[in-house]
Every structure is written in structure tokens, then in C-alpha cells.
Amino acid sequence: MAGVLSIIDLGIGQGYQDVFEMQQRLHARRVAGEIPDTLLLLEHRPVYTLGTSASEEHVLWNAEALAEQGIELVTTSRGGDVTYHGPGQLVGYPIVHLGEQGLKVLEYLTALEEVLIRVAALYGVNAGRDGRNRGVWVGNSKLAALGIRVSRQVTMHGFALNVNTRLSDYGGIVACGLQGVGATSLQHLSDTVLDMAEVKAGIAAIFAEVLNYEVQ
């Protein structure tokens, strides 16, 4: 029997801390069994986030440069190193009970990658995995980043898919702590500005398909 998935579209211009606090509230309610699994979809204001294993040396711009570029710097509870969120990037935060879905952590991460690979294929982009580094890649460039936290079998944080992202904003960090790799976007790869509402619909449908949900 398929589980139920609630999808919440938070739109654009979301501050990182506000959405993080919302995730925490939803996480607590999911642990308590008060709500079904939930997928938040949104675009953040420009921000660099430092995960639990991040090195501050991987932030290349100083405070003055960050202010000039209008990019915030925050620490967060997800795994991983430093990454970027901003306009034109579709961020998904699934609040998923892995136990009820019958998923182990690595299986869940692989499922998220599968969702994003299939979405990229909708736009003629042949994306794939890197056996050493999580995420979705096209050649030596990362198209989508993953970073999660699991507590009491329920997930937080999730994925960030570069759709129409301003790729120059990656210049201020060593993204995910990986030297010598690049960042790319669906817009760059398809040479087309994509309709974000259409991409969100694709993400929602494929997420439900891959993880066996009925959308509420």
C-alpha cells in the first residue's frame, strides 16, 4: 500500500533560518505521527550553508565580499560540507519516516538521486551518479547536491537542484569541499530558461513515483 505524501510549495525568496525552523517543527510532528511524510519545495535567498563536517576554509569570500554579493553565511545540522542555495535553484526538504517507508539511509539517498536524474532527463540532460561523491553529476560538474539529517528515523534537509541558478555564486566556496569540480544547471545544459513551476511538478510526480507515494 502506498504511503501518503503532503507537498508544500513555499515559493521564492525564503530565508534559510525560517525554513530550518519550519523543518524542525514538521520533523517533531512527523515523529509524533501527527502528519504524513511531507515534501517542502522552495527557492532560498542567496546563502552558503556549512554542514556538520564543513571546513570554514572552504568559504573563499570574506565577510565584506559576502555582503557585496548579498550572500548570507549560516551553519546547519545537515551532513556534509559547504554548499550554496539561491534563486533559480529548486530546494526540496523531504520529512520522511524511513522506518515506515522501509528504507535504510543509503537507500533513501540513492532514491533521491534517482528522482533528480529522472527530472534532468525530462529536459534532455543525461545526468548520473559519482561513485565517490553523493549528488547528481554531468561529467565533472555537479547538477544537484544532497545533504540530510536523520533523527528518530525521520529525515530533514534534502536536495538542491540547479535549475536557472546563477552559477557565479559558487565562486565564493569550495562546494562540498571538492577541489577541481564545477557546478552546472539545467538552464546551462539545455540553453533554455526553465519554468520553475513545471520543474516542481516534475519533481513532485517523480518523487512520489520513486518512493511509492500517493500525493495528498
N, C-alpha and C positions, 0 to 999 in steps of 0.2 A: 504493500500500500504506500502510495506516495505521501511524503510529508507536505506540510503547508508552508509556503514562503510568503511573507509580507514584504513588499517593496516600498521604500520611502525615498522619493526624489526630493533632495534638499536644494536643488538648483545650483546657482553660481555664487561666487563671492563669499564662501563660507570661511570663517575663521577657524584655525586648526583647534584651538583650545575648546571652543564652544562645541565642536563636533566630538572631540575626545570625551568631554563630559557627558554628552548625549550617549555615546557608546557605552560608557560606564553604567549609566542608568539602565539602558536596554540590556546590557550584559547581566546585571543583577536580576532584572525581571525575567530574563530567559532562564537563568539558573533556578529561579523560584518556580518556573513553569507557568508564569503569568501570560507570556506572549509566545507566538510561534517564532521559528527562525526568521530572521529579518535581514534584508539587504539594503543598506544605505547607498545611494548614488548621488554624487555631488562633484562640484569643482571648487577647490580651495582658492583663497587668496594666496599670492606667492609666499612660500615658506620652505625653509630647509628644516628637516626633522632628523634628530640624532637618535638612533635606536640604542638598545641596551649594550651593544658591542661596538658602538661608534667611537672613532678617534676624532677629537676636535681638530687635529692636524689636517683632516680631510675637508675642512671648511677653508677654502683658499682666500676668500674675501674677508677683509676686516670689517669692523662694525660700521665704519664710515661708508665703505663700498656697499655693504648690505643696505644701509639706509638710502643711498643714492639710487639703488636698483629697486627699492621698495620691497625687499625680501626679509621676512621675519625669520628668526632662528629659535627653535624650540627643542627641548628634549622630550622623549616619549617612551612608552612602555613596550613598543613592538620590538621584535628581534631585529638584528641587522645593524648596518652602519648608517651613513648619512644618505638621504635622498631628497628629491625636490618634488613639491606639489605646486600647482598653479593653474591659471586659466587655460582652458583648452585641453586639460588633462582630466580624464574621467577616473575618479577615485571611487572604489567600491569597498564598503566595510560590511562584510557578512558577519552577523551574530548567529553562529551556527552551533547547535549542540551535536558534537561529533559522536557521542555515545549513541544518541537516538538515530543518527544517520548511519551508524555502523562504520564509521571512518576512523582510521588512525591519522596522526598528524601528517605524515609524509604522503599518505593517500589523498588527504584534503588539499595539500599544496599542489600535488600533481593534477588534481581536478581543477583547481583554479587556473593553472597553466593551460589546461585543455580548453577551458572556456575562452580564454584570451586568444589562443591560437585559432580557434574556430571563428571568433569575431573578426580577427585580422583577415582570415580567408574570405569573408564576405566582401572585402574591399580589394581582393586580388593580391593580398600580401601573404607570401609564403613564410610564415614565422615558425620558430621551433624552440627547442629547449637547449640548454647548455648543461652537459653532464656534471660540471663542477660548480655552476652558479645558478641558483634559482632565478626564475623570471622567464620572460619570453623575449627571444632574440631574433634579429635578422642579421646574419653574418656576425660581425664583431660589435654590433650596436644593439643596445637594449631598447626594446619597444615597450615593455611593461615590467614593473618591479613588484615583488611580493614582500610582505613583512607582516607577520602575525604574532599574536599572543594567545595562549590557551590557558584558561583557568577554570577549574571545576568542569572540565570537558566542553566549555563554551568558548568560542573564538571571539577575538576582537581584531581590529585593524584589517588589512587585506591586500588589495591590489591597486596599482595606479597605471592606467593605460594612456600612453601619449597619443592623443587624437590630433588636435590642432595646436599642440603645445609650442610655446616659444623656447626652442631648444637652446638658445644662447644662455638661458638662465642656468643651465647645467655647468656653465663655465666657472661658477663660483665654488664648486665642490669636486671632490673625487667620488663620484656617485657609487654608492655601495662599497666604497673602499677599494674599487677595482681600477688599477692603473692601466692605461693604454686601451681602454674600451670607450665606445661612443654611446650617444643616445640618439634615437630616431623617433619618428612619429608616423602615424597613418597618413597624415597630410603630406609629409615629405616623401613617403614611399609611393603614394598614389598620385602625387602632384595635384591634389584636389582638397579644398576646404570641406571637411565633412560636416554633416548636420548632426549636432550632438544628441538631439532627441532621438534620431534614428539609431545612433550608436548605443544609446541607453536601452532602447527597445531590444536591440540585438543582444546586448549583454544580459538583460533580464530573461529573455527567452532561452538563451543557450545555457545560462547558469541553472535555470530550472530543469532543462533537459539533462544536463550532465550530472547534476546532483539529485535528480529524480524528485522534483517538487511539483505541486500544484500551486499556481500563483493565486494569492488571496486578493 
